């Protein structure tokens, strides 16, 4: 596919690198007004441009990784130059109905919410599309399956997907940071503590993904009567570990809906 990514911020760059490194046969263009920070992408065979409409007429798929306030400006710029293109929008809070209205129904629209782990083919990408755009949606699902997992959800859950799957990357990293800091406190140097904390989180996630059972069942395998694991877990719960995380996720969702 010819893939045209508009928006060379962190997410756009992560998608471009993921596609370049983990999928084959695609030609990728990414645009940004100031390209100084993304010129290195050309080393991965990615075309970098300051012009949103450069070769856009040759694109099979246009991916929007821009801010909500930029949507009208970008669409007004590109729509006169394209015809019947699949447009995948990672623009937070902009519905399929709104996108279809803004494009006058001339293009198959798909909403996506990847995260920056797409760069390493480890994104949890949530995707929604209407029944009339099912074929286009399935193409986008197939593409993003190269970048991790692509999960089709109801559009009404896209805001929640943004919090759980995209903001969730930061929440997981905050856990790793805290675990690393504790590791230093109990005797490890920083790099060793980071390596142990990161691999442990990765291993736990791998078990949850592969076994597809409730995390508590996996926790039971680690905890033994009167052991060090259970006392640590209980202390974390006494300090509000789970409730703080849940409150944080719900607060982020409230912010999106404002």
LINJO-V261289 format. One record per run of one state. SS is the DSSP state (H for helix, E for strand, C for the rest). FROM is the first residue (numbers start at 1). TO is the last residue. If there is no record, write none. Layout:
SS_FROM_TO, SS_FROM_TO
//
This chain:
C_1_1, E_2_6, C_7_9, H_10_22, C_23_26, E_27_31, C_32_35, H_36_44, C_45_46, E_47_49, C_50_55, H_56_58, C_59_60, E_61_64, C_65_67, H_68_81, C_82_85, E_86_89, C_90_95, H_96_102, C_103_108, E_109_113, C_114_115, H_116_120, C_121_122, E_123_129, C_130_130, H_131_147, E_148_152, C_153_154, H_155_185, C_186_189, H_190_211, C_212_214, H_215_222, C_223_227, H_228_238, C_239_240, H_241_256, C_257_258
//
